[in-house]
Amino acid sequence: MASPVRIAVAASLGGDIDGAWWPHTASVAGELPELIEALHPVLGEVLDISINWSPTEGAPDLNSMTPRAMSMPGWHGRPQRLMVVVGRRAHAKLLVVPHMTSSPPCVMVLRRAVAMPISDAQQDSPLFQTADCVVRAAQAESSSWASRQLDAQVAESR
């Protein structure tokens, strides 16, 4: 691996969001082998991957998101990027953080996505508030989209 996989996975899977992945480039497909390798110990052999965006769809810009900007009309109509990775032993629903996101907001999104402890002082920061809004939006999107994906995969395997 040229660069380490930037991923956070919850200790317990089965939530609306089980973690987050921050690819290094816009070429998500090029980084899938490393992601699959990183998830193998948790999921087992990866059998399927589903995403909720098209290649022509622009990625959300987390660098420009602030709690104020996210309260503006139209923000909630743009879904966060999600990926369902189905393994032989388990599956994980991941929020895919756009590669161009700067480190501070991304790290906070990764931490928030797996419910890592965050100090009270940090919870009062705009950075946490932004990450919290992003993860909550992803959870809402995941609760409908990921469930439909998993139901379809289970039906196909029967």
LINKASUL-V292143 format. One record per pair of residues at least 12 apart in sequence whose C-alpha atoms are under 6 Angstrom apart, sorted by sequence separation. I is the first residue (numbers start at 0). J is the second residue. If there is no record, write none. Layout:
# LINKASUL-V292143
((I,J) (I,J))
This chain:
# LINKASUL-V292143
((7,19) (81,93) (6,19) (81,94) (6,20) (80,94) (81,95) (5,20) (80,95) (5,21) (108,130) (107,130) (51,81) (50,81) (50,82) (49,82) (49,83) (48,83) (48,84) (47,85) (62,100) (46,85) (61,100) (45,85) (46,86) (45,86) (44,86) (43,86) (44,87) (42,86) (43,87) (43,88) (42,88) (42,89) (79,137) (66,129) (65,129) (17,91) (19,93) (24,98) (17,92) (18,93) (19,94) (20,95) (21,96) (23,98) (16,92) (17,93) (19,95) (22,98) (16,93) (21,98) (19,109) (18,112) (18,113) (7,109) (9,113) (16,138) (15,138) (15,141) (15,142))
